Amino acid sequence: MKGIIPRGKPRKRFLPRQKQPLRHKPSGLPVIILLLLTAGACTFEYETASAAAAGNIPDFILKNAVYTVERSGERAMIFRAETIEMYESDKTANLDAVTFQQRNENEADTASGSCGKVSINTNSQDAVLSDGIVIIAPSEGVRLEAEQLEWDNRRERLFSHPEEIVRIIYDDGTRVIGRGFSGDFSLNVFQFQEIIEGNLQYE
């Protein structure tokens, strides 16, 4: 089933992807990547250059570290991980056992969550989240659950592959399960290519 799911509150909207173009904020200054080491809790594990070049071996490994993505001087995404592996040749950072926060231009948290793994392209800052993803936006009363999602840093959007199942649960009892997800937590707008099941509560 495709189409618009009506909501009692106007801010909670589920729209068909083909009718709603993706909106994005201008990125401004180039993205700056910061690796912030948790005080007193971070260790390094270095690999030799020859060993790293011989195979898929990280250039260095961080334990109990924080990976922060900044945009125009603002901390847009903050990832905390038990392990961060950096691959310079692939421009990739692989994070394990991750918690994260998304922040707006006022440095206020718009969403937070956790997952087993995150792989970040250190050039574009696009990311793939996987393994038991849970994202919560308390101010909007919404919880999202999925096994794999991707972060489009330029558009500031989360999305899934067409076959991936995503669940959205609101505090008021609304529950939607679908495939082909795309969402913006700052606007509380979520889209599905296909809705599998839905239970809507009206005010």
C-alpha positions in Angstrom: 0.0 0.0 0.0 1.3 3.5 -0.9 -0.1 6.8 0.0 -0.5 9.5 2.7 -1.3 8.4 6.2 -3.3 11.1 7.9 -2.4 12.2 11.4 -4.3 13.9 14.2 -1.4 16.3 14.8 -0.2 18.1 11.6 3.4 17.8 12.6 3.3 14.0 12.4 3.2 13.3 8.7 3.8 10.2 6.6 4.1 11.2 3.0 4.6 9.2 -0.2 8.3 9.7 -1.2 7.5 10.4 -4.9 5.3 13.3 -4.0 7.5 15.0 -1.4 11.0 16.2 -2.6 13.8 15.9 -0.1 14.5 19.2 1.6 17.9 20.1 3.0 19.6 23.0 4.7 22.6 24.5 3.0 25.8 23.0 4.5 27.7 26.3 4.6 31.3 25.8 5.5 33.0 22.5 4.7 32.4 19.7 7.2 35.1 19.4 9.8 35.8 16.0 11.4 36.9 15.9 15.0 38.0 12.8 16.9 37.6 13.6 20.5 39.2 11.2 22.9 37.3 10.4 26.1 39.4 11.7 28.9 41.3 9.0 30.8 39.5 6.3 28.9 41.0 6.2 25.4 43.8 4.0 24.1 45.5 3.8 20.7 46.5 0.7 18.8 48.8 1.5 15.8 49.5 -0.6 12.8 52.6 -0.4 10.7 52.2 1.3 7.3 53.4 -1.9 5.5 50.9 -4.1 7.3 48.1 -1.7 6.6 49.0 -1.5 2.9 49.1 -5.3 2.7 45.4 -5.8 3.5 42.3 -4.4 5.1 44.0 -3.4 8.3 43.1 -0.1 10.1 45.7 2.6 10.1 44.9 3.1 13.8 42.3 2.0 16.4 40.7 4.1 19.1 39.1 2.6 22.2 36.3 4.3 24.1 36.4 7.4 21.8 34.0 10.0 20.4 33.7 10.8 16.7 32.1 14.3 16.1 30.9 15.7 12.8 30.9 19.5 12.7 29.1 21.6 10.1 29.7 25.4 10.0 31.1 25.3 13.5 28.2 23.3 14.9 28.3 19.8 16.2 25.8 18.1 13.9 26.3 14.4 14.9 28.2 13.0 17.9 29.1 9.2 18.0 30.4 7.5 21.0 31.9 4.0 20.4 33.8 1.3 22.2 36.0 0.9 19.2 36.8 3.2 16.2 38.9 1.8 13.3 40.3 4.4 10.8 41.1 3.4 7.2 42.9 6.3 5.5 43.1 4.6 2.1 39.3 3.8 2.0 38.4 7.1 3.7 36.3 5.1 6.2 35.8 5.0 10.0 34.2 1.9 11.4 32.6 2.2 14.8 31.4 -0.6 17.1 29.0 -0.5 20.1 27.7 3.0 19.3 25.5 5.6 20.9 24.8 8.9 19.1 23.1 12.2 19.3 21.8 14.5 16.5 21.9 18.2 17.3 20.3 21.3 15.6 21.8 24.7 15.0 21.1 25.7 18.6 23.1 22.8 20.0 19.9 21.1 21.3 19.5 17.4 20.9 16.8 16.5 18.3 17.4 12.7 18.5 19.6 10.1 20.2 20.0 6.4 19.8 22.2 3.3 19.7 23.3 0.6 17.3 25.9 -2.1 17.0 27.9 -0.7 14.1 28.4 2.5 12.1 30.5 2.9 9.0 31.3 6.6 8.1 32.7 7.9 4.9 35.2 10.5 6.2 35.0 12.6 3.0 31.2 12.9 2.6 30.3 12.1 6.2 27.6 9.8 4.9 27.1 6.8 7.2 25.6 3.4 7.4 24.1 2.3 10.7 23.3 -1.3 11.4 22.7 -4.0 14.0 19.7 -3.2 16.3 19.2 0.5 15.6 17.0 2.4 18.1 16.5 6.1 17.7 14.4 8.2 20.1 13.2 11.8 19.8 11.7 12.6 23.2 10.4 16.1 22.3 8.4 14.5 19.5 7.4 11.4 21.4 8.7 9.1 18.6 10.8 5.9 18.6 12.3 4.3 15.5 13.6 0.7 15.2 15.5 -0.8 12.3 18.3 -3.2 11.3 20.0 -0.9 8.8 19.7 2.8 7.9 21.8 5.2 6.0 22.6 8.9 6.8 22.7 11.4 4.0 24.8 14.1 5.5 24.2 16.7 2.8 20.4 16.4 3.0 20.5 15.6 6.8 18.2 12.6 6.2 18.0 9.0 7.3 16.8 6.5 4.8 16.6 2.7 4.2 16.9 0.4 1.3 13.5 -0.5 -0.4 13.5 -3.9 1.2 14.4 -2.9 4.7 11.7 -2.9 7.4 11.4 0.1 9.7 9.1 0.6 12.7 8.0 3.9 14.0 6.2 4.1 17.3 4.7 7.2 18.9 3.9 7.8 22.5 0.2 8.3 21.7 -0.1 4.7 20.4 0.5 5.4 16.7 2.5 2.6 15.1 3.6 2.2 11.5 5.7 -0.5 9.9 6.9 -0.1 6.4 9.7 -0.4 3.8 11.6 2.2 1.9 11.9 4.7 4.7 13.1 8.3 4.6 12.9 10.7 7.5 13.8 14.0 9.0 13.7 14.1 12.8 14.1 17.8 13.0 10.8 18.2 11.1 9.2 15.0 12.4 8.4 14.0 8.8 8.7 10.3 7.8 8.0 8.6 4.5 7.6 5.0 3.3 7.5 3.6 -0.2 5.4 0.8 1.2 3.3 0.6 4.4 3.0 -2.9 5.7 1.0 -2.2 8.9 -0.3 0.9 10.6 -2.3 1.7 13.8 -3.2 5.4 13.9 -4.5 7.3 16.9 -6.4 10.6 16.4 -6.9 13.5 18.8 
